[in-house]
């Protein structure tokens, strides 16, 4: 998938740009990762109340490691090699479960987000003539599913698997009717797969017993130089988006789908994230304190995966490519990290120490008839896929 889909755009991008594995103390193990089959291990990671939480460690045949916990379906660590084959954790997170559970104003590190990723204006929407009120957890709006979204629940692992080329697990969650104000019982399954091509594939599926809205995503923060090492402003970003959705001062879309050309939001040519992030002449940059905006992907969403983004870090030469069938991607430049949180490396996370690229439907879609619909009805299946492909730009 990675080499095939990247052959055109990424080759041009790379030309334009200059053409210590962590152990988990696991309790169960399958296979071998020294050039053999991928492996999956499981270890206890504490508990939320009386509910135990487990940490699964996925390792592919080349040694890439992805750690996923049942609390929030969180990707806690992602270890990938640089150009010299040195491993580093490239996603932001915490070292202990307690840090995820007790931290106020959660930054949603690595978490599965639901029922609705991103913001809904004033927490209000109307579906089939019935008004609904959601929690206001990001005043004056509702954000990422409410006070107790999918990121704060313990998921059930219903299946683990490994083949010669892949390893993964399936996470299951049932959200009852009325949960955080959303109608209908929503049954959700998320499959994480790690491939031998250093790809993380996330497949989301959901069904409902009553009309509802749904917009699932993952909120991983990335730093390809290694988490806790530096800011991400020198990372070079390309986005496959000629338009974006401008926001008001509360970061709710105005409803306009605006061209990026001539604005700080034009990443159709590879551009360092920090080049225009402090452009105070841009009202949109001021509103977001940087980038916190939805980009409209050029290819229409559906069953076909679109190459949505390419990121390159010049020192390690690590690259990240994102493919998705979703219509949008939220680029967030870590503007609200304030130096008060300590990450897995033991270092403080400051503003701009990580970025998120969240594949999604648009924010506040239920209140904008011109945005792609997020309505899910009984008998339908919400199904979407996103792939995060890592490399060092050497092929």
N, C-alpha and C positions, 0 to 999 in steps of 0.2 A: 504493500500500500504506500509506504513512505517514498520509496524510490520512484515508483510509477507516477504518483500524483505530483511529486515535487519536480519532476524532470524539466518542466518548462519554466515556471516562475522562479523556483528556487535557484536553478542554474544561473539565471540572470541576476538574481539577488546576490548570490555568492560572488559572481564576477564583479558586480558593482562594489562590493565590500572588500575587495583586494583579491578578487578571485583567488579512603580507607574504610572499605566496607564496614557497615555498622552491624553488630550482632544483636539479636533480639532475645537471647536466652530462651529459645523456643521450647515448648513442651512436646510438640509433635512435628515430624519432618517427613516429607515425601521426596524421593529422588535425590539428584545431585546437581550442583550448579557449576561445577568445574568442567565446562565444555560439554556437559551432559544435559539431561532434561531439566527444564525449569522446576523450581521447588516452591512449596507453600508451607509455612509453619504457623503455629498458633500459640500464643502465650497470654496469660491473664494480665490485665492492665488496670486493675482496680475495680471500683464499682460506683454506681450512682444510686445512692440509697442502698436498697438490698439487691439491685439488679447488677449482675457482674458485667464487666466490659472486657472484651478480648482485643488483642492486637494481632493482626495477621501480617506476616512478612512474605511478600512475593519476590522471588529472585529468578531472573532469566538466565539462559545458558552463558551469557557474556558477563554476568555479575551485576547488572542493574538491579536495584532494590526499590520496592515500593511497599511502604508500611501503611496499613489501613486498619482503623479501629472501628468497632461496632457502634461506639458513641458518635452520632452524627455522620456515620459513614465517612469519617475524616481521613484524608491522606495526610498522615503525620510526617512522613519523610519520603523523599524521592532522591535516591542516590544514583548519579550518572557520571560517566567519565568525561574528562576534558581531553584536549588534543594530545596530552602526554599520558593518557589513560589513568590520571589521578581522579579518584572518586570524590564527589562532594554532594551534600544534601542541597538541592536547589529549590526547595519549597519551604515557606515559613510555617512555623508551628511551635508547639510547646513540648517540653520534655515529660510532663506528667499529666495525667487525666485531670487532676485537681485544678491545674491551670486553665484547662478548657472549660471546666464546669463553673468555677468561681469568678473568672475574670469578667468584670463589668464592661459594658459596651463592647461586646464580643466582636472581633474583626472577622469572624467566620473563617478562620484559617483552614483551608483544605476541605471544607464541609460540603455535604450534600444540602442543597437549598430547596425548600418547598414549604407550603404548597406553591407559593408564587415567588420566584426569584425577582429581585429588584423591588421598586416602589409602586404603590398604588395610592393615588392622591386622596388624602384625608381618610384613607382606609375604607373608601366607599366605592361600590359598584352596583349595577342593577343587571340582573339576569332573568330573562323571560318575564319582565315586568315586576320582579321582586327585588327590593333593595336589600343590600347586605352591608353590615358594618364590621370592619376588621380592627384589631388592636392598633392603636397609634403608638408604635414603638420607635419611630423616627420622626418626632413631631415636625410638621403636622401630618405626617404620612405613615403608612404601614410599610414595613420593609422586610423582605425575605421571609414572609410567612407569619410574622407576628412575634410575640414575646417568647413563645415556645414553638419555634419552627422545627423542621426536620433535622436541623443541625444540632438540636438539643435533646434528641430522643435516641434511645438505644435500639438499633436495628437488629434483626435476626438474620444470621447467616444460614440460608437454606441449602446451599450447595458450594462445594469447592471443587476445582477441576485442574488438571494439568495434562498437557500433551507434549509431543516432542518440541513444539514451537510456542506454546502458550501456557499461562497459568493464571488462575483467577478465582473469584468468588461471587456469589449472588447474595445481595442484601435485600431484606424484605421488611416492609413497614405497612401497617394499616392505620390510617388516620380516620377517626370516626366522624360521622355527620355532625357539623357544628364546631369541629375542632378549629380554634382560633377564629371562629366566625364564618368559616367556609362551608358551603352546603355540600351534602353528599358524603358517603363513605368512600374514601380514596384508597385503593390498594396499589402499592408501589413496589416494584422490583428494580434494583439497580445492579448491573453486572460490571464489575471491574475486571479487565483482562490485561495482563502484561505479556507482550510478545517478545520474541527473540530479536526483533528489529528495533528494540528500545522504544516501543510504543505503548502508551497507556490508552486503552479503549474503554469508554464508559457508555453502556447501553441503558437507557431509561425506558421503563414501561409502567403504565398506570391505567387503571380502570376505575369507574365510578358507578354507584347505584342511583345517582340523581345528577341532574345538570350541575356543573361546577366549572371553575376555571383552574388551570394548572400551568405552571411554567417552572420546570425543574432545571437545575444547573449545579455545577461544582464551583466552589469559591476558592480554589487554590491561588495562593500568591507565589510568584516565581521570582527568583534571582539566580540567573544562570552562572554568576560568579561564585555562588555559594551563599546560603542564607546567613545573615548576620555579618557579612564581610564588608559590604559597601552599598552605596545607593545604586539604583538601576538607571540613572540618567544617561549613561553611556551605552546602554543596550540600544541596538538599532532595530526599529520596528517597521514592518510592512503590513498594512491591512488591506484586504481585498474589498474596499468599501469606498464608493464615490459619494456617498451621502451619510449623514448622521441625523440624530433627532435632538435638536436643541432643547434646553431645559429652562425652567424658571429658577428663581432663587432658592427654591426648596428641592431642586433636582428632579422635578416632575416634567416630562416632555410637554412642550407647548402644542404638539400635534403636527408641527411642521416637519417635513423631511427635506433637509437642506443640503446643498452641495458642500463638500469639504474643500473644493478648489479655492485657493486664495485665503485659507484660514489655517490656524494652528492645528486643525483636525485632519489635514491632508497627509495621510501616511501611505498614499498610493505609490510613492517613491520612498525607498528605505530612508528613515530619518531617525536620528538619536532621540530618545524619549525626552531628554532634557533640553533639546534645542529651543523649544518654544513654550515650555511648561510654565514659565514665569512671565508670559506676555500679558501684562496688566491692561493692555489696550483691548484685549478680547474679553467681552462681558461673560462669555461662556467659560473661559478659563478662570475668571474671578469667581463665578458661581460654584465651580467644582473644586476650587483651590488647586487646580491642576486638571487632570483628566478624570472624569467620572461620568462617561457618556456612552450611549448606545450607538454603535455603528451599524448601518444597514448594509448587509453583505450583498455583493453584486449578483451572485447567482441566486435564483429562486430556490426556496427551501423545498424539501420533499425527500424522496428516497435517496437522491444522489448526494454524496458528500462534496462539499465545496472546500477548497483550500482557502481558509479564512485569514490566517495570520502566519507571519514568519518573524522570529526574533533571533538576533545574533549578538553574542557578547564577545567583545574583541580580545580580551585577555585570555580567557579559557578556550575561546572559539566554539563554545557550546552553542547549539542552535535548538530552537523549539518551533515546530510547525504544528498548526492546529487545523483540523478538518472537522466540518460539522454539516448537518442537514438543517440547522436552525437558520432563521432569517436575520438574526442579529448577533452582535458580540459586544459586551460591555467592557470597555477599556478603563481600568481604574489604576491610577498610578500611586496608590498607597498614601494618599494625601492626609489621612487622619491618623496614621501611625505617629505617635507623639513622644517616643522614647521612654514610655512607662512600662512597656511589655518586654519580658526577657524570653528570648527564643530558645530553641533546642541547643544551640551552640553556646548558650550562656551569655550572649551579647544582647544589648538593648536594640529594639527595632525603632528606628527613627523614620521621620517622614521620607517617603520615597525609597525605602529599603526593600520594597517588593512591589510587583505589579500583578494585577489580575486581568485575565481575558476570559470572561464568562460568556459562553455560548447560550443563547436565549431567544425567546420572543421579546418584543419590545416592552420597556417599563410602562405601566399604566395602560396596557392594551385594552382592558375592558371598558375604558372610558374614551377610547378613540376609535371610531368606526373605520378610519382609514388605515389602521394598523392591522397586521395579521391576527386572526382570532385566536384566543387561548381557551375557548369554550370546549369542554369535554362532556359528552353525553353518554348515558347508558348504552351499551352495545358497541361503543367505540373504544379503541385502544390508543392511548397516547404512547408513541414510540419515537425515540430520537437517539442519535448517536453522536458522540464527539471523540476525536482521537487527538492525543498529545504525542507527537513524535519528536524524539531527541536525537541529536547527532553532534558531530564536531566539524561539519562542513568539509570533510575530507573526501567525500565521494559524490 
